[in-house]
Amino acid sequence: MSHDKPANLPKLLVVEDDEGLQAQLKWAYDDFEVVLAGDRASAIAALRAEEPAVITLDLGLPPDPDGTSEGFAVLDEIMALKPDAKVIVASGHGARESALQAIERGAYDFYQKPIDIEQLGLIVRRALQLHQIEQENRALAARAGEGNRVLGGMITAAPEMVRVARTIERVANTNVSVMLLGASGTGKELLARGLHDASAQRGGSFVAINCAAIPETLLESELFGHEKGAFTGAVKTTEGKIELAHGGTLFLDEVGDIPLPLQVKLLRFLQERTIERIGGRKLIEVDTRIVCATHQNLEAMIAEGRFREDLFYRLAEVVVKIPGLADRPGDAVLLAKVFLKRFAREMNPQVTGFAPDALAAIDGWRWPGNVRELENRVKRAVIMADGKLVSADDLDLGPGEGEDVLNLKCARERADRKVIRHALARCEGNISGTARLLGISRPTLYDLLKQYDLQS
């Protein structure tokens, strides 16, 4: 019986150290080009060389075949190098805990051993279908000059951010608590609202509180409420944020700033799902979904005795790490254009766009303040701009830095895309001028525009 396969099949990387299972999986997928790897080094080498759309990953890899540490290390490397890959993790070790950790780290799905080839095949083909849809959406977005709108209306064309949104969507309808980790200005509250809107609690209220913005002496009252006369100035009974979120979602932003005594009270609520207002004696039942966020290193705070470990594990059943704007290729330019349209309409209608040097500066800047910094710089630039186009000087930006890439082919493609985008911007979309600037013919430029799905 021949196992010859047609050319140009989608690629499936199977990371599995059991040679017998390797053989089974290799011939189970006639509609894939199957690539095999038995350890971390060979898996990453195959990832770089083949750039597979879908990957099945056994967590029990040497030198830790009876555990999961090596498998998770491979998953982390895959997500760093190719975040749009659909990774299906398989393990027989601590199924629920491993599944949550895998999804949290970016896996598409989890499959508990022993493996049923037919069922795993359904998951693999569904993953491929989603990967192809996402590729088509990114291509359409690139041609239209706009990013995808994902969870919560967030605008992005970066696979890293799309993966974050998909993770949140997958856990939204479960009862697990979610912690969003990311630097200030990365969009944690927007994602928390998106989680609420995708959850069973969407019919209830979304109640947000910034724990760092409220003085310690007032935070307990803000969270738990108070009875009339409970303290000086308590002229009426007031419901706290937890109570107001009954039937909905409570978003605790900067949860690391909650003082230790209040952490104890919050933990008690999470365990018993009842609260007492300050000055009250009545237990009030509250059913609310808790989502929290912080830019702090809570594990370090636990080691220093500044955050309770038991509270951390109650709040962080699934941890979602949000990349900074500099780690979301192309998003800075997309968002800058959206902000410019909004602020120009409100504050300076004569401004119509960015000058080429401004687009180059936005694309190259590292954005330490993330989306909030970008929004503020564009707002100021629109107000200060003298002409129709915002310049790099208006934005007050300097040169940026480079970024890591998957392989040489990927590096060349990214470099081509960036140079062509900048040339098009400088020539205001004129093909003849862009071709002259790049030193190539118009037909060659058309071929490159088609190859890279760039707006012409």
N, C-alpha and C positions, 0 to 999 in steps of 0.2 A: 504493500500500500504506500503510495507516494504522499509525502508531507510537503511537497513544493507549494509555496504560497505566492500570490500575486505581489507585484512590487507596490511601493508607496502605501503600505498598510500603516495604520497608527501603531506607535510603539508602546509596549507594556514592559516595564521593568519589574522582574520578580526577584525580591531580596529574600532569600531563603537558604539556610545552611543544610537542610535535609535533602540529599541528592535524589532520593526516591521521589519526594514531593516536587522537587524541581522538575524532574522528568514528566510527572503527571501534568503539572501546570504548563509546561512548555508546549505540550501537544493538545491542551484543552481549548486553546484560543486560536481557531483557524482564521479569525478576522483580525488578528494582531500580529505584529512582528515582536516576538517575545525575546527579551534580553535577560540573561540570568546573572545573579551576583550572590555570593555566599557570605560576604563580610562587609564591613564598613568601607574599606579601601576600594574594593571592586565595585561596590554600589555607587560611590561618589564618582569614580572614574567613568562608569557607564552613564551616570546622570549627565556628566559634562559632555561626553562624546555623543550620546544619542538623544538627549533632551526629550525623554518620554513624556507622553501626555498623562499616563496613568501608572501608578506604582503600587504593587502589593508588598507590604513590609512585615516580616516576622520580627517581633520584638526580641525574641530569644536568640540572639546572634553571638558568636564567639567574640571576645573571650568570656561572655556572660550568658551562655546558652540556657541557663536555668533561671535567669532573671530578665529584666527589661531595660537595664541601664544602657546597654550598647544599642539596642533598637531605638530608644528615644534619642540617643546621640545622633544616629543616622537621620531620624526624622527632622531634628533641628537643623542639620546641615542641608537637607533637601529643601526645607522651607526657606533657608537663607539664600540658597542659590537659585531655586526655581519655585517661587511661592505660588505660581498658578498651577503647579502639578497637583493632580488628585491622588492623594496617598491613602490607601486602604490598609489599615493596620490590623494584623492578626496576632492573637496571643491567648494563651491559656492561663496566664498568671494574673490573678486579682482582676477579674473581668471588668467590673463596674469602675473601679479606681483607674485601671489602665485606659478604659474607654474615655472617661472624662479627661484624663491627662492628655490623651492622644488628640482629642477634638480641640482641647485648649491650645495645644501646640501647633495646630493647623491641619491635622489630618482631615480628610474628607469623610471617612467612615471607619467603623471598627467592626471586626469580625472575630468571634470567639472560636478557638479551636475546640474539637477537631474540625477540619475544613471540609465543607461540602462543596465540591467543585462546581456543581450546577448553580447553587445559590450564590457562591462567590462570583461566578461569571455574570450573573444578573447585576450585581453591585458594580463590577468592573465596567460593564457596557453602559450602565447608567452614568457612571463617573465620566466616561469618555464623551457621552452625549452632552453633559453639562460643560465639560471643558471646551467642546467645539462651539457651543452656544456662547460661552463667555468670550472666546476668541472672535467670533463674529461680531459681538456687541462692541468689543474694543476696536475692531476695525471700522465699524460704522461710526463710533464716537470719534475716532481719529480723522475720518473723512469729513465729518461734520464740524470738526474743530471744537467739540464739547466732550466733557467727561460723562461717564455713566452716573446716574443718580441711583444710589443704593440705599441701604437701610437708613431711615430717618431723613431722607432727602439729601444725604451727604453726596457731594460731587467728587468723583474720583475716576481716574482711568488706570490707577496703579493696582496691579494684582495683589500687592501686599495689603492694601486697604479693602479691596473686594473680599479677600480671604477673611479679614476681621469681621466684616459685615455678615458674611455667610456663617461664620462661627456663632455670632450672636443670634442670627435667625434660627439656627439649629437648636440652641438652648432656650429660646424665648418661651416655648410652650411646655417646658419642663418646670419642675418645682425647685431646681437647684439655684443657689445664690451665685451671683456673678460679680466679680471684681474687675474693674477696668483699670489697667495700669498704663500710664503714659505721662509724658511731660506736659507742663501747662500749655494750653492752646492747641492741643491735638484733636479736640472735638469729643471729649468724653461725655459731656452732657447730651450732645446731639445723638450719640450712639445709645445712651441710656434711654432717651426718649424713643428712639427707634425700636429698642428692645421692648419697651412698654407697648408700643403700637402693634408689635407683632405677637404679643402675648395674650393669654386668656384674660388678663387684667385690663385690657385696653378700654373696656367700658367704664372703668373707674378713673380716678384722678391720678395724674402724675405729679407728685409733690417732691420738689427738690430743695435741699438745704446745703449750703456751703459751711461745713463745720469749722473752717479756718477763718471765716468772715464774721463770726459771732463771738463776742467775749465769753470766756469760760463761765462766768457767773450767770449768763443768760441762756447758755446752750441747753441746759437741762430743761428749762421752761419751754424753750422753742421745740424741743423734741417731744417732751412728755405732757406739756400743758400744765395748767395750775388752776386751783379752785379760788374763788373769790376770798380775799383776806389771807391767802397763804403767806404773803410777804408784803412789805410796804410797797404800795403802788399797784397791788393786785386788786383792782377795783371791780373786776368781773371774772367769772369763770371763762377760761380760754382753752380751747382744744389745741394740743400740740401737733406737730407735723406728722408724727406716727399715726395718731388718731385720724387726722384729715386724709391720710392715705389708705384708709380702710377700703378694701375692695379694689385697690389700684396698686400703684408702685411708689415706693419711697426711695428716692435717690440721695444717698449720703455722699456728697462730694467732699474730697479731702478728709476722708474718714480717719487718716492717721493723726489728725489734730484733735481728736476727741480725748479729753483727759482721762486718766486711769479710773478714777471713781465712777465716771459716767460710762466707761466701757463695761464695768460690772453690771450696771443697770441695763444697758443695751443687750448684753449677753443674756440676762435673765428674761428679757422680752423675747429674744429669739428662741429661747428654750421653751417658754411657757405660752407665748403669744398673747399675753395679757400685760396691761400697764396700769399704773396708778398715777394720777395727776399729782403734782406737788400740792401738799396740803389735803389730799383726798385719801379716803380709805376704801373706796369702791374699786374692785378689779374690773377693768374694761377690756373685753376681748377685741382684738384687732387682727384682721386677716389682710395682710399686705405683702407684696413681693419686695424684697430688699435688693437693690442694686447699689454698689458703692464704687468709689473711684479714689485714686490718690496718685500723686507723682512721687511719693516717698518710698523708700525701701523698707517695707514693713518687716521683712525678715531680720534686717539689721536692728530695727527698733525693738523687735521681740528679744533679740540677744542682749540688748541694752536695758531691758526691763521697762521699756516705754510703751509697749503695746502687748496686749494679752494674746498668748498663743491660741487659747481655746476660742477666743472671739475671731481671730484671723481665720481659723478653719471653718467656723460657722459662716463667715462672710465670703469665703473664697473657695467654694466647691469647684467653680470654674473661673480661672484667671485668663483674661484676654489682654494681651499686650498690644498697645496701639503704637504704630510706628510714627516717628516724627516726620514732618513735611519733607525734610531732606532725603528721607528714605522712601519716598513715594514718587518715583520718576514721572515727571510731566505734570503733576498735580498743581505745582506752584503757578505755572502759567495758566492752566485752566481756571483755577480759583481767582487769580488776579484779574482775568478778563470778566468774570462774573461780578467781582467786587467793583471793578471800574464802571461797568454798565449801571450798577445800582447807585453808586455815589455820584456819577456824572448826572444821572437823571435827577437826583435830589439836590446837588450842590453846584454843579458847573456844567450845564448842558453843552457848552462848546467843545468839551473833551470827547473825542470819538474813539480813542484807542491808545496803544502803546507804540512808541518809536522802537525801531529794531534794537537799539542799544539797551533799551529798558527790558525788552523780552530776553535778551541775552543775559542781562544782569539778574533778572528774576530766576532764570533757569539755572544759573550757576551759584546763586547764594545758598548758604547752608541753613538759613532760617532757624536760628537758635530759639526764637520765640514762637516758632511754628505758625499755624494758621492765624492766630491772633495777631502776631507781628506782621504778617503779610497784609491782613485786613487793615491794620492801622497805617502801615506805610502807603498802601494804595489810597486810602482815604485822604491822608495828608497830601499826597502827590496830586490827586485830582483837584483839591482845593487850591494848591499853589501853582498848578500848571498855567503857563501864559498862553500856550497855543492849543492846537487841537490834539496833539499827541503828548502823552506823558513820557518824559525822558528818564534816563538812568540817574541823572542829577536830581530830578524831582523826587526819585525814590531814595536817594542817598545810599546807594548800594555799592559795595566793592566787589572784587573778583571772588569766585567760589572755588570749590575743590572737586576732585574727581570721585568716582565710586567704583566698588568692586563689580566684576562681571563674571558670568558663568564660564565662558570660554572665549577663544579668539574670534570665532565666527560671531558670537554675541557682541563682543567688544566692537568689531568692525560695523555691525549693523547699528548699534547705538550711536557710534560716532557719525555714521552716514546720516541717520535720522536727525541728529542734533544740528549738523552743519547745514543740511537741506532746509530744515525748519527756519534756522536763522537767516539763511540766504533768501528764502521766500518772504520772510518778514521784512527784511531790508529792502527788497524790491517790490514790496506791497503786492505780492502774488503774481507779478509779471513773469511769465515763463521764460521769455527770451532774455530778460535782464538777469534772472536767476541762473540760467544756463551759462551766460557770459561770466557772471561772478564766480561760479563754480569751476569754470574752465572746461565745460563739457558741452556736447551737442544737445539740442532740444529733444530729439528722439531718446537719447540716453537719459535725460532728466525725466521724460514721461515714463520710461521704463522703471526708473527708481521710484517715482511717485506711486506707480501701480504696485511695485514690489513691496513697498513699505506702508501702503495704505495711507499716504500723506495727502492732505488737502492741497489741491493744485490751484 
